[in-house]
């Protein structure tokens, strides 16, 4: 029976220290090799927290690493070079993102969303922008969602 360890790690910066090392050490696996493999698989997500699953067979010591997609908020923060979102969303604006970038993020995240429709995926990303204090095309995110519903941006979704 395999052991599954799920963690949220900064891309390319896993270490043998907590939380990874102490969790893997009792399984008597090569922690250094696993850390190196995780860093190799997550280096493209540098600066973002990314979900990682390490599946270890305690008998054979074989392991598998599954890297998930970073949360939508992490992708938005990376796009805008932000440390964090607004502490007072609705009252404090911390950035502005283009609708084109929202659609790019929606395409990345679609497989993990509960929709197969790009417009709905984009609206979910815009909802995240709203809660982070980020405007879209210089407008309140709710206004942009309304415009999408009215078909004003259909050309971007083709």
C-alpha positions in Angstrom: 0.0 0.0 0.0 1.4 3.4 -1.1 2.0 6.4 1.2 0.7 9.7 -0.3 2.1 13.0 0.9 0.4 16.1 -0.3 2.2 19.5 0.0 2.1 23.1 -1.2 5.6 24.0 -2.3 7.2 27.1 -3.8 8.1 26.1 -7.4 11.7 24.9 -7.7 12.4 25.5 -4.0 11.6 22.3 -2.2 14.1 21.4 0.6 14.8 18.4 2.7 13.7 20.5 5.7 10.1 20.6 7.0 7.5 19.8 5.8 9.0 17.4 3.2 12.0 15.8 4.9 10.4 14.8 8.2 7.4 13.4 6.4 9.6 11.3 4.0 12.4 10.2 6.4 10.3 7.5 8.2 9.7 5.9 4.8 13.5 5.4 4.4 13.6 6.8 0.9 16.3 9.1 -0.7 14.9 12.4 0.4 17.6 14.4 -1.5 16.7 12.7 -4.8 13.0 13.3 -4.3 13.6 17.0 -3.4 15.8 17.3 -6.6 13.1 15.7 -8.7 10.4 17.9 -7.2 12.5 21.0 -7.9 13.1 19.9 -11.5 9.4 19.3 -12.1 8.3 22.6 -10.5 11.0 25.0 -11.7 8.6 26.5 -14.3 6.4 27.6 -11.4 9.2 29.6 -9.7 7.7 32.2 -7.3 4.4 30.4 -7.0 3.1 27.9 -4.5 2.2 24.7 -6.3 0.5 21.5 -5.0 2.7 18.5 -5.1 1.8 14.9 -4.4 4.5 12.4 -3.6 3.4 8.7 -3.8 5.8 6.3 -2.2 5.8 2.5 -2.1 7.3 1.8 1.3 8.4 -1.7 0.3 10.1 -1.0 -3.0 11.1 2.6 -2.1 9.9 3.6 -5.6 8.1 6.9 -5.8 6.1 9.0 -8.1 5.7 12.8 -8.1 2.5 14.5 -9.3 2.6 18.3 -9.7 -0.7 20.1 -9.8 -1.5 23.5 -11.1 -1.0 26.6 -8.9 -4.1 28.2 -7.5 -5.6 30.9 -9.8 -4.6 33.6 -7.3 -0.9 32.5 -7.7 -1.1 32.7 -11.5 -2.7 36.2 -11.3 0.0 37.4 -8.8 2.8 36.1 -11.0 1.3 37.8 -14.0 1.1 41.1 -12.2 4.3 40.7 -10.1 2.4 41.1 -6.9 3.4 39.8 -3.5 -0.2 39.5 -2.3 -3.7 40.6 -3.1 -5.6 43.4 -1.4 -6.4 43.2 2.3 -9.5 45.2 1.6 -10.9 44.0 -1.7 -13.6 46.3 -3.0 -11.9 49.3 -1.3 -8.3 48.9 -2.3 -7.1 48.2 -5.8 -3.7 46.5 -6.0 -3.4 46.0 -9.8 -5.0 45.7 -13.2 -5.0 42.8 -15.6 -6.0 42.6 -19.2 -8.9 40.4 -20.3 -6.5 38.7 -22.7 -4.3 37.6 -19.7 -7.4 36.5 -17.8 -8.3 34.2 -20.7 -4.8 32.8 -20.8 -5.0 31.9 -17.1 -8.5 30.5 -17.7 -7.1 28.2 -20.4 -4.3 27.0 -18.1 -6.8 26.3 -15.3 -9.7 24.9 -17.3 -8.9 21.2 -16.8 -9.1 21.6 -13.0 -12.3 23.7 -13.2 -15.8 22.4 -13.2 -16.5 23.9 -16.6 -15.5 23.2 -20.2 -16.7 26.6 -21.4 -13.9 29.2 -21.7 -16.2 32.1 -21.0 -17.3 30.5 -17.7 -13.7 29.7 -16.8 -12.7 33.3 -17.5 -15.5 34.6 -15.3 -14.2 32.3 -12.5 -10.7 33.9 -12.9 -12.3 37.4 -12.9 -14.1 36.4 -9.7 -10.7 35.7 -8.2 -9.5 39.1 -9.4 -12.5 40.7 -7.6 -11.6 39.1 -4.3 -7.9 40.1 -4.7 -8.6 43.8 -5.4 -7.6 43.6 -9.0 -9.4 45.4 -11.9 -9.8 43.9 -15.3 -9.1 46.3 -18.3 -9.2 49.1 -15.7 -12.8 48.2 -14.8 -14.5 46.7 -11.8 -14.5 42.9 -12.4 -18.3 42.7 -12.0 -18.6 45.1 -14.9 -16.4 42.9 -17.1 -18.4 39.8 -16.2 -21.5 41.7 -17.2 -19.9 42.6 -20.5 -18.9 39.0 -21.2 -22.5 37.9 -20.5 -23.7 40.6 -23.0 -21.3 39.2 -25.6 -19.2 42.3 -25.8 -15.9 40.3 -25.8 -17.0 37.3 -27.9 -14.1 37.9 -30.4 -11.6 37.1 -27.6 -13.2 33.7 -26.9 -12.9 32.3 -30.4 
